[in-house]
C-alpha cells in the first residue's frame, strides 16, 4: 500500500481550503520568482512531472492532492478541498496532483565541456524546449544569462517535459563563461559560418549561445564566433525553439556526444 | 490613402454586429473543417498572418476590421462593432483584423522530389511546426494522411507562422505516395538507421514520414525504411515538432536542398 492521505501528517486529516496558508504559499510559488528564490522551493504540477522530478532524485517536501486522489509521492500529503487546486495551478486543466520540491543547489559549469546558453530568452515555452533539446542532445548543462525568464517557473518546467529536472541549469553572464575557459559560438539569423560547416569538435569547452526571441544575441556580445542555419523560405522561417533542436543535434554529432 | 472602410463596399457603412450572417459564417469557418472544405475559404487572423497570405498570393475575399482600425488588404472591407471579433477568433487576444481567403486548388505531388508526410498528427501546434520546418528546409510539399488534424484550421496556420501559405499541402494515404514513385522513410523512436547515417540523397523521390504523437507511424505501414534520432536523456526526450526540425534539416543537407 502507498501512504494514504493523512497517514504521514496528522494535520491533513481534513481537506484544506483555499485560504489555508499552505495553499496561499503554493499560489505565491507558482506566480513569483522571488518566492521561489528565497524559499528554494518550486511547485510541480501533475502526476507525470512529479514522477520526473522523483526520477531525477529531487526531494519532495509536500504533496497536495484533490480529495479522493491517490498520492504519487511517499512524503507528507495534504488533502485539498474540491476546486482549490484548480485555482492554484498555472494550467487551465485541473491537476489532481501538485507537489513542492526542493531545488538542488546550483552546480557550477566547472566540470562541463558542452553547454547551451539561453541569452535573455523571454518566452517560457521556448526556454523549456531549449532545455529539452540540450538534454536530448547530451549537453552537460544549460546556462541562462541575467534577464532570461525564470527556468524554475511552472511553464518552463512543463514545456521542458521534465528535462529541467535532469539537466543542471545555472545563471551567469556571457563574460563569466569565457573566463571559465569556454569558447562561445552564438546563433544568428544572418551572420557567421553555416552550422553544417562549423568545427564543433575543436573547442575543448564549447558554449552554444541562443539569443532573445526579438533581438537575438547582442552583436557586441563577448562571443568567439557566430553560426547561422541556412534555410529556405522567408526571413523569419525559424524560431529559437526550432533552432535549438537543429543546432544541439548538429553539435552533438560534431562532438560525439551521443 | 489606402481604401477606407466602406469605400469598397456600401454595405459596410455601419459596423456589423455579432448576429450578422457574415459574422456567423466567420464563426463556422473558424470552428468547422466541413465548412472550410465546402466553401473553399479560411479565416486568417491578425495583421501579420494576413500579410503572409497576401505575400503568397492567396486571394482575399473579404476583410473584417474592428471599428477604427485601418484595413490591411485592398479588397472588400467590413467594419465590425466593438468586441465582436473577440468572440469570433480562435485566440484569446483580441485581433483587430480578420480576413477571408480562398484556398488555392490543391496541387498534386507530381512535380515534387522531397516531401514531408504528417501521418495522423493530432495536435494543431505540432502540425504547424512540422509545416514550418518543411518550408524552412526547402521541401517541395507537405502531405497529410487521412486522420490528420485539418491543415487549414486557424491554430495550424498560426503555429506555422504563415508557412502554410507558402508550401503546398495535400491529403493522400501512404500507399498512394508509394504508387507515385516516392521512397518512404518513416521516423521511429526506436527502430531503423540513425538519421545521421541515412542515405538521404539516394532516392529520386523522397517522402519523410512523421507519425502520430501517441502512436507514431504504424509498424505495418507501407514504408520503405525507418530512421531514428539517437538521443540521450530519457525515452521521451523528443516530440514530433522537435524531430521535424532535426530531420528536415538533415534531409536538406543530404539532398542539397538549401
Interface residues (C-beta under 8 A of the other chain):
Chain A: X52 X129 X132 X133 X135 X136 X137 X138 X161 X162 X163 X166 X167 X196 X229 X230 X231 X232 X233 X234 X236 X237 X238 X239 X241 X242 X245 X246 X249 X253 X257 X258
Chain B: X52 X129 X132 X133 X135 X136 X137 X138 X161 X162 X163 X166 X167 X196 X229 X230 X231 X232 X233 X234 X236 X237 X238 X239 X242 X245 X246 X249 X252 X253 X257 X258
